[in-house]
Amino acid sequence: MLNNKSILITGGTGSLGKALTKRILAEWPDIKRLVIFSRDEQKQFEMAQEYPENKYPQVRFFIGDVRDQDRLKRAFRGIDYIIHAAAMKHVPIAEYNPMECVKTNINGAENIINAALDSEVQHVVALSTDKAAAPINLYGATKLASDKLFVAANNIKGNNPIKFSVVRYGNVMGSNGSVIPFFMKRKKEGVLPITVENMTRFNISLDGGVDMVLHALETAWGGEIFVPKIPSYKILDIAKAIGPECEHKVIGIRPGEKIHEEMITESDSFYTYDLGKYYVIVPQTTNWDIEDFIKTFNASKVVEGFKYNSGENTEWETVESLRTLIKEHVDPNFVV
């Protein structure tokens, strides 16, 4: 799929960007060019040590900000596929700095779309979050707006064959700033702060996130929001898995947080299809035939009123399974 193609990853120095880079280079050694686009020069410097030019001549590093449309246009020259992973994602920081979050997550999405439409880009896959479904915090609201922009971009492309699609999933295990590395660091202090004991979250590995992005890149028709079928965990079980001997101190819910996360709301159910491994929310207006889509992917419509949230999931991680996953995906030296 990617051999002899050029691909650019915004936010490419982040956890998912690095995992995508590793997978792409392993599976498509004849990729023409892989551009890591981000605004953090130190992270680019560190990542460049892992991919030296003499060994990975196809890898390029491009300093830039998604807020800068001119810089994006320059970066998109000669690019076939874009994976948009750049975002301002920390909920409390977004609540305190709302317009900075808007500038990156909404204005940045619009800049990506416009720059891609003005180039020869064939497909853009944008990363979303479970917090974009029925959002109660600013981060989720900006990502919902971003999702809407990418879906609607398929309606304004005219004769341009470009496609825009979205992947939406929950907490990525071990990603920067997520709960597992936070707990592992705080374990040394003997106290793990718990927001509320019955809080739940969806869980996906970095490899699972990469699988989703590549699936969308290969199969999307344009305008879909892909949602994985993944297990949930209880925040208290994460604390027990990492620090069973620690005090689990309940500190209360933080501003902008939900007790349970959603990825598909009841309102989405009218446009949601089951593809087997994934759900997909199709746009309300498509430029392709929905019956052809159903036949091609053997898709089945979910029942009206269906919703997919972490608290009512049918698949759950246990304390033991979480320990196994942490050792496999986060820290191979992890011991309780």
N, C-alpha and C positions, 0 to 999 in steps of 0.2 A: 504493500500500500504506500509506503513512504520512500522506497528506494528511488533515487533520482529526483526526489522532491525537496523543496525547501520549506522548513517549518519554523515558526517563531513562537516562543512562549513568553507572554508577559508575566511578570512576577516569577521569572524563571529560576531565581535563586532561593525561592521558598521550598518548603518540604515537598510539595507535589511537583513543582518544577524540576527539582533535582531527581525525583523518582521517575518522572517522565523522561528526562534526559538519559538516565541510565538504561531504561527499558528500550527507548527508541534506538540508541546506539547499539544495543545488544541484538535487537531483532531486525534492524534495517541498517546494516553496516555500509550500504551504498547510498545512504541518504546524501543528498547534494549539499545541504546546508542546514544547520540547526542553530538558530539565533536565540540567545538568552538575553531578554530585554528586561531591565529592572533599573531602579534608581539608587540602589545601595552599592556604592563602589567597593566597599570592604568585602561584602558578600560575593561580589563578582570576582574580586581578586582571589579570595579563598577558593571559589569554585574553579577558577582557571588553573589552580594548582592541580586539581584532580583531572583536568582535561587539557594538558599542555598541547600547544599548537603543533608540535612536531609529531605527536601521536594521534591527535584528533583535529586534523586540519579543517574538517567540516564544521566544527563548533566555533561560533563567533559570540562575542560579548558586546552588548550594545547598551550603553548608559542612556536612560531616558525615563520619562514619566508619562503615564497615560493621560495626564492632564494637558500634555503638550501635543496638540494635533499635528503640528508641522514635523515634530520629531518622529511621530508615529508614521507619517507618510514617507519620511526618509527611510525608516526602518523596514517598512512593508515592501519596498521595491524588490521585485523578484521573488517574493514569498508566495507559496502555494496555500499553506494551511497556517492558521493562527489558533493557538490555545490561550485563552484569556484567563489567567489565574491571578492577576494583580488585583488587590483589594485592600481596603482598610477594614479590618475584621474584628477588632477587639471591642466587645459590646460596651463596657464602661467608658472607654476612651472615646468612642463614637458619641455616646450620650453627652460627654463633656465638651466635645469639639465637633458639633453637628455639621457645620458647613464644610469642614475638612473632609468628613466622610462623604458628603454629597459630591464634592468636587472630584474625589477619586472614584467613587463607586457608580455615580450616575453620569456626571459629565465625562468621566473617563470612558464609560461604556459608549456614550454617543461619539466620542472622538475615535474610538476603535472602529465603530460602524462606518463613519464617514471616511476615515483613512482607507479602510478595506474596500469600500465602494469605489474609491478613486484609484485603486490599484488593480493588479491582476490576481488578487487573492481568490481562491476557489471556495474555501469553507472556513468559517469561524466557529469554534466551540467555546462557549463561555461557561465558567464555573459559577454555580449558584450555591445555596445553602438551605438547610431545613428552616432556618430563621426567616426565609423569604415567604413562607406559607403562613398566612394570617399573622403578619408581623406585629409585635408589640414594642420592639425597640427600633432605634434609628438604623442600625446596621441592617436588620432584616428588611426594613422599609426601603432602604436604598438598593438592596439586592433584588427586591421585588420589582422596583422600577427598572433596574438594569435588565432583569429577565424580560420584562415587557418590551423594552427597547430592542433587545436582540430578536425576540419573536416577531415584532412588527417590522423589523428591518427587511424581512423577506417580502413585504408588501410594497416597498419603495425602490426595489433594485432594478425595476424595468426589465430590460433584456439581458442584464448582467446575470450570468449563470451562477453567481456566488450563492452559498447557503449559510444561514446562521442558525445555530441550535444551542441548547443549554443542557448542562448536566447538573442535577441537584442532589446533594447527599448530605449526610449528617457528619458528626464529629469524626475527623480523621485520626486514627489511633497514633499517638506519638508526634503529631504535627506541632510546629512551633506555637507555643502559648496555650496548648491544650491541657486538659486536666491531668493526664497520666504523667507527663514529665514534671508538671507542677507538684503533684503528690510525691513523686520520687525524690524531688529536691527537698520538699518539706519534711519528708520522713525522718531525716536526721535530727529534726527538732523535737520529735516525739508527739507532735500534734498535727492532725490533718483537719483543715477547716471544711465542714460540710454545710452547704447552703440550707437545704431541707432534706430530710432523710428519705422522702419518697420521690425525689427528683430522678428522672430517667432521661437517657439520651440514646439516639441511634449511634451505631458504631460501624465504621468501615476502615479497613486497612489502607495504607498508601497504595499497595498493589491493587486493591479493589477500586480505588479512585482512578488509578491509571487505566485499568481495564475499561471503566465506564467512559472515560474521555476517548479512548481509542475506538470503542464501540460506536460512539456517536460520530466520530470522525469518519468512520467507514460506512455507516448505515443511514445516517440522518437524511431526510428528504428536505428539511428546512422548516424551522419553526417549532420543532418538538422540544419539550422539557423531559429529559430522561431521569427516572427515579429508580434507584436500586432497591431490591428486596434484601434488607439487611437486618441483623439482630439489634436488640436494644440492651442496655445495661442500666442497673440502678447505681446511682452515684455512691451509695453506701457500699455496694459490692466492690467498686473500684478501690475504695478506701480499705476495705477488708483484704483485698487481693494484694495491695502494695504495702500497707502498714497495719497488720492485724494487731500488733502490740501497741500501736499508737492510740492516743486519745482522739476520738472522732468528735470534734467540737462543732456543734450546730451554730452557725453564725447568721442565718437568715438569708433570704433570697436577695440578690443584688439588683440594682435598677436595670430594667430592661430584660430581665430573665423570665423564662417560662419554667414551670415545673416539668412539663412534658413538651417535646418538640413535635411539630407536624411536618410532613413533606407533601401530603396531598390532602386538601380540605374537602369538605362535603360539596362545596361549590365547584371544585375542580372535577368532581366525579362525572359530570355530564360530558367531559371531553377526555376522560382517562381510559386507556386501554392496557390490558395485561399482555405483555410480550413473552412471558415465561420467566426469564431471569430478571427482567426490568418491567416497571410500569412506564408509560409514556403519556404525558399530557399534550394533546395535539392543539394547535391553535384553533380559535373559534372560526377563523377564516383562513383557508389554505389555498395555495396555488397549485395543489395537486389533488388527485381524486382519493377520497377517504376509503372508498371501497377497494381500490387497487392497493392501498396501504394495508388494509386489513387482510387481504388475500396474500400479499407478499410476505407479511410477517406473522401470519396465522394469529392475528391479534383478536382478543376478545374484550368486549366492552365491560367495564366494571358496573356493578349495580348502582343505581342512583342513590346518593347519600353515603356512598363509600368514603371512608377517610383513613388515612394512614398516619398514625402518630405513635411516638415512642412508648407511651404509657399503655396502649392497648395492642401492642405488637403480639404476635403469636410465637415469635422466636426470641429467646433470651440468652445472654451470656451468663455464666455462673462465675463464682469466685475462682474456681479452678480453671475454667476455660479462659478467663481473663489473664490469669498468671501465665498460661501457655502462650496466649497471643502477645503478651508483653515481651516474653522471652524471644518469641519468633520475629516480632515486627518492630520492637522498640529498643530492647537492650538484651543481647544474647547472654550477658553475664548476670542478668537479674536473678536474685534469690530473695526469698522472703526472710 
